Amino acid sequence: MADSVSEPAPPAPLALQLATLSYLVDALQRGVLTLDVLRERGDRFLEHLTAGKPPLLDFAYETLVDGRTLPQPCNYQLLRIVPPAGTRVVASQRPIVIVDPRAGHGPGIGGFKPDSEIGVALRQGHPVYFVAFQPEPVDGQTLADVARAEAAFIDAVRARHPRAPHPAVLANCQAGWALAGLAAVDQRIRGPLVLNGAPLSYWSGSPQQNPMRYAGGVLGGAWLAALASDLSGDRFDGAWLVQNFESLNLANTLWGKLYHLYADVDGERERFLQFERWWGGYFRMTGEEIEAIVENLFIGNRLARGELVVEGRAVDLRAIEAPMVIFSSWGDNITPPQQALDWIIDVWGHEDAIAAADRTIVYLLHPGIGHLGIFVGAAVAKREHAQIINALDQVDALAPGLYEMTITARDGGDAPTQAATALATADAAPADAQVTRAATTQLQALEVHFAPRRVDDIRALNADGRRDEALFGNVARLSEANMQAYRQWLQPLVRAVGSPQLGEWLRWLHPLRQQHLALSSLSPGAPLLAGLAALARTQRKPVDPANPWLAWEHLFSQNITQGLDQLGWLRDTATAQWVSQAYGPHGLFGLPALFRTEGKA
């Protein structure tokens, strides 16, 4: 089925027997070691939980402001990143404030490895600050409370660097729309605002690229989020959001992730455990927070449409005075470029309007990195994030208007190769100095260009047009009707039954937590597994890469991956077609007077 792996020719009988024995020994050892890595994953999950789920950063830090001490308390906090030994930070350089997403996981994605947003900013000499959050929200916490805390954090950073340019804010995923909303109502964000993989136009996209947007139509709107938080005593479990992300890619979730570990368990162990520690750290929200997010953004798309009102104030994205840099990728099936950029069409309509309002908007498109790769990919950190941070002063100085940012190798050379060569040929110098020298060489080997663009260029990114967005308007109307019915008839009963104690019980029954516990050291078979793994490590005999059975294994894996990809495609296609039929003119909303509001006050 796969062209990339050819069927191996059968060797001589004796050689085949030896190859078979070697492969079986290696396969058995890899299997035991893989199970032991999963046991370690469960143990690290429990250790992180016992430690209070601190931010998973690869850098030392100190807490400057705890949001729980503010007049309107919330569970957010401002951290100062302590520069590693040998890293020179200049206090008068523009401070960088990195805000991590609160979308089910805990904080750390912006800096849990050296090559990250934090790492590249430190290597360029910037003071770096990080906005994190606690596992549990403060009782009664709202999104407005979080916004006030983030504004206070930016004030605190500005006060620490009075002679530096205004802080730049790098907001990842969910934090992107949150900071965009804050910048629209609070002008304290004056430095560049960088939105990485941040959705602002939730109805935009294509059926093939981001099927997640159809989920609201299948589930009947936002009422299930309210039900889940009411059952748990006003707490929404972020594990449900993580499960939604995992369901997008069946091949990776059900096979690819674990096979990748199994195929190279000797080399992949630490990388797998590092990522899974963050991926398995599930944080919670208040019911008000998740309901506001689902109703206003996921389902209602009110931010891009200019209909979002927070505490009586309209959130108008045209009011953002800070220069904006929007980074998205064509390989992102959670926040594709349409969801990251189409708000510019809806809010501004024409590039001349952007310039006339004295606004600057820059966008950068990656050809293929996935959603998580935008934040955790080392190559993306060293190229895109490093160049964005390096070009912030240029962005600040651009004439008002709409631009596309492109990154190219200087003089046609290959920048990563040049940087690697510079590091390899460096004379005997401290490791930190070598890393800094290589990073500087890589920056110098790349060129950044800002090309003026028209709003029509963004329209052209919608290959399928935007006709299906009318469907999501109907989904929003049904969601409002369902939420009204839920709040009137079911919510009082559910809240009478629900409690924090029930929420704890439901939390530990969640399948994602159970998979961590099942193979942790709490399992009865864990001591036996640990012993077998220790024996496998001492007797380890990796198979020859040319072994014909290993080629067959790879072929088998590719076939499974292709089958699961096809199954996922069929599921997504059927979902899109069902939503189109149900919410289109010949479906539910084609019926006369049903949910219609025309002519009503």
Wavefront OBJ file of the C-alpha trace (Angstrom):
o trace
v 0.000 0.000 0.000
v 2.934 2.402 0.634
v 5.400 3.343 -2.083
v 8.120 4.449 0.360
v 8.866 0.918 1.634
v 9.581 -1.796 -0.929
v 8.993 -5.457 -0.173
v 12.307 -6.972 0.983
v 13.781 -9.855 -0.979
v 13.918 -13.113 1.032
v 17.500 -14.004 2.116
v 18.986 -17.490 2.248
v 17.311 -19.895 4.721
v 20.023 -19.658 7.415
v 20.297 -15.912 7.118
v 16.523 -15.706 7.328
v 16.497 -17.750 10.525
v 19.156 -15.550 12.101
v 17.362 -12.394 10.976
v 14.098 -13.741 12.389
v 15.674 -14.554 15.762
v 17.405 -11.176 15.946
v 14.187 -9.359 15.090
v 12.122 -11.324 17.643
v 14.596 -10.557 20.442
v 14.659 -6.882 19.496
v 10.851 -6.688 19.143
v 10.326 -8.290 22.540
v 12.838 -5.993 24.210
v 11.329 -2.920 22.562
v 7.870 -4.019 23.687
v 8.940 -4.391 27.317
v 10.848 -1.096 27.258
v 7.882 0.703 25.691
v 5.561 -0.545 28.417
v 8.114 0.576 30.997
v 8.212 4.056 29.464
v 4.421 4.163 29.822
v 4.865 3.127 33.460
v 7.288 6.025 33.890
v 4.773 8.312 32.194
v 2.178 7.349 34.784
v 4.655 7.913 37.629
v 5.630 11.359 36.307
v 1.939 12.189 35.979
v 1.471 11.388 39.681
v 4.661 13.223 40.693
v 3.554 16.331 38.831
v 0.153 16.112 40.491
v 1.699 15.699 43.953
v 3.993 18.684 43.361
v 0.970 20.903 42.644
v 1.403 20.929 38.848
v 4.012 23.707 38.636
v 4.821 25.252 35.229
v 6.836 22.791 33.152
v 9.599 25.161 32.132
v 13.178 24.258 31.268
v 14.272 27.531 32.871
v 14.506 28.753 36.451
v 11.950 31.385 37.401
v 10.651 33.516 40.236
v 7.070 34.613 40.886
v 6.639 38.396 40.690
v 2.861 38.794 40.906
v 0.340 36.212 42.101
v -3.080 36.888 40.607
v -4.748 35.454 43.710
v -3.629 38.553 45.642
v -5.189 41.075 43.231
v -8.420 42.976 44.025
v -10.313 40.694 41.601
v -8.362 37.482 42.235
v -7.714 34.784 39.654
v -5.357 31.836 39.327
v -2.863 33.535 36.971
v 0.685 34.566 37.917
v 3.573 36.535 36.426
v 6.962 34.824 36.408
v 10.372 36.304 35.693
v 12.577 33.896 33.774
v 16.045 33.660 35.344
v 18.652 33.708 32.543
v 20.817 30.560 32.451
v 24.498 30.843 33.294
v 26.402 32.458 30.461
v 23.334 34.186 28.996
v 23.592 37.987 28.979
v 20.307 39.853 29.305
v 20.162 43.641 28.800
v 17.595 45.379 31.027
v 17.148 48.214 28.516
v 16.200 45.806 25.713
v 12.528 45.298 24.932
v 10.998 42.911 27.503
v 9.277 39.826 26.120
v 6.099 38.635 27.867
v 5.029 35.120 26.860
v 1.460 34.080 27.681
v 0.696 30.376 27.559
v -2.699 28.957 26.549
v -5.192 27.734 29.130
v -6.969 25.229 26.912
v -7.000 22.073 28.985
v -3.261 21.759 29.634
v -1.055 23.508 32.116
v 1.564 26.194 31.385
v 4.943 25.428 29.893
v 4.515 25.025 26.146
v 6.336 28.318 25.516
v 9.493 27.139 27.258
v 9.766 23.498 28.212
v 12.911 23.013 26.106
v 15.998 25.175 25.413
v 14.958 25.830 21.807
v 11.661 27.545 22.525
v 10.122 31.015 22.601
v 11.758 31.658 25.969
v 15.093 30.225 24.846
v 15.442 32.245 21.631
v 14.357 35.470 23.372
v 16.950 35.002 26.135
v 19.684 34.245 23.604
v 18.930 37.575 21.927
v 19.419 39.357 25.264
v 15.789 40.194 26.062
v 14.414 40.144 29.602
v 11.741 37.447 29.501
v 8.567 37.105 31.557
v 6.055 34.285 31.511
v 2.345 34.320 32.357
v 1.333 31.018 33.954
v -1.678 29.787 35.920
v -2.577 27.437 38.751
v -4.369 24.084 38.254
v -7.572 25.273 39.935
v -9.411 28.548 39.301
v -10.439 30.895 42.091
v -14.100 30.467 43.037
v -16.208 32.812 40.917
v -13.314 33.650 38.596
v -14.309 35.166 35.233
v -12.525 35.888 31.982
v -12.699 39.591 32.859
v -10.778 38.877 36.075
v -8.094 37.122 34.045
v -7.886 40.064 31.633
v -7.453 42.519 34.513
v -4.660 40.361 35.929
v -2.863 40.203 32.575
v -3.082 43.999 32.273
v -1.583 44.306 35.775
v 1.228 41.945 34.759
v 2.112 44.087 31.753
v 2.156 47.167 34.017
v 4.536 45.354 36.363
v 6.894 44.457 33.510
v 6.819 47.998 32.177
v 7.660 49.370 35.630
v 10.715 47.113 35.834
v 12.092 48.403 32.501
v 11.269 52.141 32.312
v 14.043 52.849 29.774
v 13.190 49.968 27.450
v 10.696 49.975 24.560
v 7.182 48.839 25.378
v 7.010 45.106 26.192
v 6.168 42.748 23.359
v 3.503 40.174 24.196
v 3.719 36.705 22.616
v 0.358 34.992 23.091
v -0.042 31.317 22.221
v -3.281 29.705 20.977
v -6.100 30.470 23.455
v -4.021 33.259 24.987
v -3.985 34.925 21.564
v -7.684 35.745 21.420
v -7.648 36.632 25.119
v -4.854 39.174 24.682
v -6.399 40.505 21.469
v -9.615 41.130 23.393
v -7.667 42.798 26.198
v -5.772 45.031 23.767
v -9.089 46.097 22.223
v -10.430 47.473 25.530
v -7.213 48.403 27.372
v -4.508 50.442 25.687
v -1.760 49.363 28.094
v -0.573 46.881 25.471
v 1.480 49.284 23.370
v 4.328 47.085 22.178
v 3.953 44.488 19.419
v 1.310 41.810 20.022
v 2.336 38.441 18.527
v -0.458 35.888 18.113
v 0.863 32.351 17.561
v -1.671 29.808 16.297
v -4.465 31.920 17.788
v -8.038 31.526 16.501
v -10.059 34.728 16.212
v -12.445 33.738 13.386
v -13.994 30.478 14.553
v -16.417 29.998 11.665
v -13.687 30.201 9.009
v -11.816 27.294 7.493
v -12.507 24.352 5.244
v -14.102 20.929 5.777
v -10.841 19.180 4.919
v -8.519 21.254 7.060
v -10.281 21.863 10.375
v -13.264 19.598 11.073
v -13.305 20.613 14.754
v -15.537 23.591 13.969
v -18.408 21.214 13.113
v -18.476 19.761 16.637
v -20.858 22.428 17.914
v -23.431 21.458 15.302
v -23.197 17.771 16.190
v -23.494 18.360 19.944
v -26.280 20.922 19.737
v -24.238 23.876 20.944
v -22.745 24.925 24.266
v -25.128 23.267 26.711
v -22.898 20.193 27.246
v -20.093 22.398 28.589
v -22.522 23.902 31.073
v -23.765 20.449 32.050
v -20.224 19.156 32.662
v -19.277 22.105 34.894
v -22.580 22.028 36.816
v -22.136 18.340 37.641
v -18.680 19.066 39.049
v -19.635 21.953 41.302
v -18.780 24.786 38.916
v -15.603 23.205 37.559
v -14.916 22.223 33.961
v -12.292 19.532 33.450
v -9.695 20.481 30.838
v -9.199 16.802 30.015
v -12.319 17.036 27.831
v -10.657 19.713 25.704
v -7.518 17.600 25.386
v -9.632 14.623 24.320
v -11.188 16.761 21.585
v -7.700 17.606 20.309
v -6.674 13.952 20.354
v -9.745 12.856 18.425
v -8.760 15.058 15.484
v -5.913 12.762 14.427
v -6.936 9.125 14.860
v -3.785 7.774 13.252
v -1.472 9.606 15.624
v -3.585 9.094 18.752
v -4.412 5.414 18.268
v -1.176 4.288 16.641
v 1.461 6.736 15.476
v 2.475 8.281 18.794
v 3.054 4.942 20.509
v 4.585 3.256 17.464
v 7.054 6.122 17.095
v 8.126 5.437 20.680
v 8.242 1.661 20.134
v 10.236 1.950 16.897
v 13.034 3.923 18.618
v 12.457 3.364 22.313
v 16.177 3.773 23.067
v 16.299 7.286 21.598
v 12.726 8.524 22.054
v 12.178 7.827 25.743
v 13.073 11.228 27.206
v 11.436 13.273 24.431
v 8.230 11.239 24.809
v 8.178 11.584 28.596
v 8.918 15.319 28.453
v 6.036 16.012 26.089
v 3.591 13.651 27.806
v 4.225 15.296 31.148
v 2.861 18.539 29.720
v 0.196 16.886 27.547
v -1.122 14.935 30.552
v -1.321 17.880 32.946
v -5.037 18.692 32.928
v -6.190 21.997 34.444
v -9.706 23.165 35.267
v -11.840 26.269 34.650
v -14.918 27.723 36.257
v -18.268 27.119 34.633
v -18.572 30.801 33.717
v -15.236 30.731 31.913
v -15.909 27.686 29.741
v -19.475 28.758 28.976
v -18.299 32.231 27.934
v -15.601 30.714 25.711
v -17.877 28.175 24.019
v -20.888 30.473 23.597
v -19.077 33.634 22.542
v -16.153 32.189 20.580
v -16.388 28.536 19.546
v -20.077 28.672 18.698
v -21.004 32.355 18.476
v -17.868 33.767 16.788
v -18.773 37.068 18.456
v -15.228 38.428 18.746
v -14.618 38.550 14.989
v -18.187 39.729 14.354
v -17.833 42.654 16.789
v -20.668 41.384 18.980
v -18.706 40.396 22.088
v -19.616 42.404 25.197
v -17.672 41.990 28.450
v -19.005 43.692 31.586
v -20.988 46.107 29.471
v -18.088 47.033 27.174
v -18.054 46.102 23.501
v -14.841 44.410 22.366
v -13.938 46.003 19.024
v -10.781 44.626 17.427
v -10.413 47.859 15.461
v -9.425 49.521 18.745
v -6.167 47.534 19.017
v -3.426 50.156 18.697
v -0.482 47.803 19.188
v 1.276 46.503 16.058
v 0.160 42.910 15.483
v 2.095 39.894 14.188
v -0.004 36.816 13.367
v 1.805 33.501 12.915
v -0.149 30.526 11.580
v 0.471 27.390 9.541
v -1.170 25.476 6.719
v -0.441 22.264 8.615
v -2.505 23.391 11.615
v -5.884 21.632 11.741
v -6.895 23.396 14.978
v -6.143 26.994 13.982
v -5.580 27.128 10.209
v -4.695 30.450 8.548
v -8.353 31.208 7.798
v -9.261 31.156 11.492
v -6.182 33.210 12.347
v -6.680 35.852 9.635
v -10.274 36.119 8.395
v -11.186 38.520 11.202
v -9.144 41.106 9.280
v -11.639 40.802 6.416
v -14.639 41.112 8.727
v -13.280 43.880 10.953
v -11.447 46.058 8.437
v -12.789 45.144 4.987
v -9.956 46.905 3.127
v -6.262 47.512 3.652
v -6.778 51.264 3.240
v -8.979 51.258 6.329
v -6.119 49.688 8.320
v -3.681 52.348 7.167
v -6.175 55.184 7.695
v -6.695 54.068 11.292
v -2.898 54.110 11.862
v -2.802 50.338 12.500
v -0.118 47.824 11.519
v -0.915 44.140 10.963
v 1.704 41.605 9.845
v 1.085 37.935 9.139
v 3.484 35.034 8.685
v 2.451 31.687 7.160
v 4.275 28.402 7.690
v 3.827 25.810 4.921
v 3.232 22.719 7.007
v 3.960 22.622 10.751
v 1.118 21.322 12.937
v -0.606 23.201 15.740
v 1.646 21.977 18.545
v 4.719 22.347 16.356
v 4.110 26.104 16.259
v 4.874 26.207 19.984
v 7.169 23.235 20.698
v 9.026 22.657 17.427
v 12.731 23.371 17.898
v 13.177 24.227 14.207
v 10.250 26.677 14.371
v 11.663 28.264 17.528
v 15.096 28.758 15.950
v 13.705 30.107 12.684
v 10.235 31.699 12.901
v 10.106 32.691 16.584
v 13.716 33.877 16.612
v 13.130 36.030 13.532
v 9.841 37.421 14.845
v 11.520 38.504 18.069
v 14.526 39.854 16.171
v 12.235 41.894 13.880
v 10.008 43.461 16.563
v 11.655 46.877 16.214
v 11.148 46.702 12.446
v 7.470 45.868 12.974
v 7.170 48.837 15.325
v 8.677 51.111 12.655
v 6.557 49.923 9.697
v 4.215 52.392 8.081
v 0.569 51.602 8.935
v -0.964 48.921 6.746
v -1.207 45.199 6.089
v 1.960 43.159 5.448
v 3.117 39.596 4.957
v 6.364 38.638 6.652
v 8.618 36.156 4.871
v 11.881 34.569 6.015
v 14.492 33.565 3.464
v 18.089 32.356 3.573
v 20.599 35.112 2.882
v 22.405 34.756 -0.467
v 20.475 31.578 -1.199
v 22.380 29.602 1.442
v 20.862 27.120 3.847
v 20.705 28.953 7.161
v 20.456 25.973 9.527
v 23.404 24.306 7.808
v 25.469 27.492 8.059
v 24.716 27.787 11.761
v 25.586 24.152 12.394
v 28.874 24.562 10.506
v 29.755 27.644 12.527
v 29.160 25.755 15.752
v 31.173 22.726 14.611
v 34.172 24.850 13.583
v 34.114 27.124 16.634
v 37.354 27.144 18.609
v 37.427 25.793 22.140
v 34.904 27.989 23.921
v 32.389 27.469 26.737
v 29.239 25.612 25.690
v 27.005 28.622 26.382
v 29.216 30.826 24.218
v 29.075 28.280 21.400
v 25.283 28.142 21.568
v 25.054 31.946 21.531
v 27.481 32.139 18.625
v 25.523 29.554 16.630
v 22.230 31.315 17.343
v 23.683 34.641 16.220
v 25.081 33.060 13.054
v 21.700 31.555 12.245
v 19.963 34.929 12.676
v 22.513 36.567 10.393
v 22.043 33.820 7.800
v 18.337 34.679 7.415
v 16.599 37.700 5.965
v 13.164 39.024 6.904
v 11.008 40.819 4.358
v 7.730 42.700 4.828
v 5.633 42.803 1.672
v 2.525 45.030 1.514
v -0.633 42.979 1.099
v -4.298 43.567 0.344
v -7.271 42.193 2.194
v -8.083 40.378 -1.050
v -4.882 38.363 -0.510
v -6.383 37.053 2.713
v -9.675 36.323 0.944
v -7.711 34.253 -1.556
v -6.547 31.979 1.280
v -10.126 30.691 1.562
v -9.955 28.165 -1.265
v -13.459 26.896 -0.449
v -14.888 30.375 -0.046
v -16.853 31.306 3.061
v -20.299 30.113 2.037
v -20.514 27.441 4.719
v -20.173 30.044 7.481
v -23.931 30.579 7.240
v -24.286 27.071 8.681
v -22.515 28.134 11.838
v -24.849 31.070 12.266
v -27.665 28.513 12.406
v -25.651 26.389 14.851
v -25.288 29.456 17.083
v -29.040 30.079 17.006
v -29.776 26.480 17.967
v -27.142 26.651 20.697
v -28.800 29.726 22.195
v -32.170 27.972 22.200
v -30.695 24.841 23.783
v -28.841 26.853 26.430
v -31.995 28.763 27.304
v -33.911 25.497 27.678
v -31.104 23.930 29.717
v -30.845 26.881 32.082
v -34.594 27.033 32.588
v -35.440 23.349 32.940
v -32.369 21.226 33.667
v -29.729 23.412 35.303
v -31.463 23.726 38.705
v -31.766 19.934 38.929
v -28.205 19.293 37.749
v -26.764 21.794 40.207
v -28.743 20.174 43.017
v -27.135 16.834 42.171
v -23.673 18.140 41.271
v -20.928 18.892 43.787
v -17.150 19.250 44.035
v -17.025 15.720 45.451
v -18.863 14.326 42.432
v -16.542 16.378 40.233
v -13.481 14.736 41.800
v -14.948 11.300 41.219
v -15.780 12.107 37.602
v -12.350 13.646 37.083
v -10.506 10.479 38.060
v -12.801 8.346 35.924
v -11.840 10.278 32.797
v -10.219 7.920 30.228
v -7.177 10.140 29.756
v -6.329 9.982 33.445
v -7.087 6.285 33.633
v -4.581 5.526 30.873
v -1.867 7.181 32.963
v -2.827 5.319 36.112
v -3.240 1.902 34.474
v 0.482 1.465 33.788
v 1.891 3.546 36.653
v 3.662 2.026 39.636
v 0.233 1.821 41.302
v -0.526 -1.111 38.986
v -0.072 -4.596 40.557
v 2.103 -5.670 37.644
v 4.435 -2.651 37.831
v 7.251 -4.355 39.831
v 7.380 -7.241 37.366
v 7.399 -4.835 34.423
v 10.204 -2.756 35.972
v 12.264 -5.892 36.510
v 11.774 -7.118 32.951
v 12.678 -3.671 31.629
v 15.897 -3.618 33.667
v 16.800 -7.053 32.258
v 15.989 -5.889 28.710
v 18.281 -2.863 29.107
v 21.207 -4.952 30.318
v 20.716 -7.547 27.535
v 19.732 -5.035 24.836
v 20.452 -6.219 21.298
v 19.090 -3.725 18.753
v 18.208 -5.244 15.407
v 20.204 -4.442 12.295
v 18.401 -1.597 10.428
v 18.702 -3.731 7.255
v 16.798 -6.629 8.835
v 14.004 -7.636 6.403
v 11.498 -8.173 9.226
v 12.041 -4.587 10.372
v 11.150 -3.439 6.868
v 7.965 -5.484 7.058
v 7.200 -3.898 10.445
v 7.532 -0.423 8.978
v 5.308 -1.398 6.072
v 2.711 -2.780 8.487
v 2.811 0.447 10.492
v 2.362 2.561 7.382
v -0.666 0.501 6.378
v -2.251 0.973 9.801
v -1.557 4.701 9.668
v -3.094 5.005 6.216
v -6.134 3.008 7.306
v -6.713 5.203 10.367
v -6.181 8.346 8.298
v -8.820 7.104 5.869
v -11.197 6.311 8.743
v -10.687 9.789 10.153
v -11.283 11.344 6.743
v -14.523 9.396 6.336
v -15.677 10.461 9.812
v -14.847 14.128 9.187
v -16.458 14.118 5.756
v -19.625 12.512 7.093
v -19.744 15.023 9.958
v -19.368 18.000 7.628
v -22.049 16.654 5.305
v -24.422 15.941 8.180
v -24.015 19.442 9.623
v -24.466 20.936 6.145
v -27.689 19.011 5.668
v -29.035 19.568 9.165
v -28.321 23.292 9.327
v -28.645 24.155 5.660
v -31.717 25.496 3.844
v -33.182 22.003 3.410
v -32.595 20.911 6.976
v -33.743 22.005 10.402
v -33.500 25.697 9.619
v -35.381 25.329 6.379
v -38.537 24.550 8.325
v -40.922 27.515 8.523
v -40.783 29.728 11.629
v -38.559 27.322 13.552
v -36.032 29.329 15.621
v -36.655 32.292 13.317
v -36.264 35.770 14.789
v -37.129 37.982 11.823
v -39.702 40.598 12.701
v -39.243 40.156 16.450
v -38.081 42.970 18.703
l 1 2 3 4 5 6 7 8 9 10 11 12 13 14 15 16 17 18 19 20 21 22 23 24 25 26 27 28 29 30 31 32 33 34 35 36 37 38 39 40 41 42 43 44 45 46 47 48 49 50 51 52 53 54 55 56 57 58 59 60 61 62 63 64 65 66 67 68 69 70 71 72 73 74 75 76 77 78 79 80 81 82 83 84 85 86 87 88 89 90 91 92 93 94 95 96 97 98 99 100 101 102 103 104 105 106 107 108 109 110 111 112 113 114 115 116 117 118 119 120 121 122 123 124 125 126 127 128 129 130 131 132 133 134 135 136 137 138 139 140 141 142 143 144 145 146 147 148 149 150 151 152 153 154 155 156 157 158 159 160 161 162 163 164 165 166 167 168 169 170 171 172 173 174 175 176 177 178 179 180 181 182 183 184 185 186 187 188 189 190 191 192 193 194 195 196 197 198 199 200 201 202 203 204 205 206 207 208 209 210 211 212 213 214 215 216 217 218 219 220 221 222 223 224 225 226 227 228 229 230 231 232 233 234 235 236 237 238 239 240 241 242 243 244 245 246 247 248 249 250 251 252 253 254 255 256 257 258 259 260 261 262 263 264 265 266 267 268 269 270 271 272 273 274 275 276 277 278 279 280 281 282 283 284 285 286 287 288 289 290 291 292 293 294 295 296 297 298 299 300 301 302 303 304 305 306 307 308 309 310 311 312 313 314 315 316 317 318 319 320 321 322 323 324 325 326 327 328 329 330 331 332 333 334 335 336 337 338 339 340 341 342 343 344 345 346 347 348 349 350 351 352 353 354 355 356 357 358 359 360 361 362 363 364 365 366 367 368 369 370 371 372 373 374 375 376 377 378 379 380 381 382 383 384 385 386 387 388 389 390 391 392 393 394 395 396 397 398 399 400 401 402 403 404 405 406 407 408 409 410 411 412 413 414 415 416 417 418 419 420 421 422 423 424 425 426 427 428 429 430 431 432 433 434 435 436 437 438 439 440 441 442 443 444 445 446 447 448 449 450 451 452 453 454 455 456 457 458 459 460 461 462 463 464 465 466 467 468 469 470 471 472 473 474 475 476 477 478 479 480 481 482 483 484 485 486 487 488 489 490 491 492 493 494 495 496 497 498 499 500 501 502 503 504 505 506 507 508 509 510 511 512 513 514 515 516 517 518 519 520 521 522 523 524 525 526 527 528 529 530 531 532 533 534 535 536 537 538 539 540 541 542 543 544 545 546 547 548 549 550 551 552 553 554 555 556 557 558 559 560 561 562 563 564 565 566 567 568 569 570 571 572 573 574 575 576 577 578 579 580 581 582 583 584 585 586 587 588 589 590 591 592 593 594 595 596 597 598 599 600 601
